[in-house]
């Protein structure tokens, strides 16, 4: 599923490198916002039970993150 250029089946990473690994998984859409969680590993079946959800507008998300 794609929502305004953000693909739910892809893993994203920050465009600007961070000190630690960060891999973003898109989890939800609420109105015009993308909800995502961040893990330090790429996983085929990630466990989000201990993760928060961060919210951004799709255009802001795409300015900061890119598909792997």
Secondary structure, 3 states (H helix, E strand, C coil): CEECCEECCCEEEECCCCCCCCEEEEEEEECCEEEEEEECCCCCCCCCCCCCCEEEEHHHHHHHEEEC
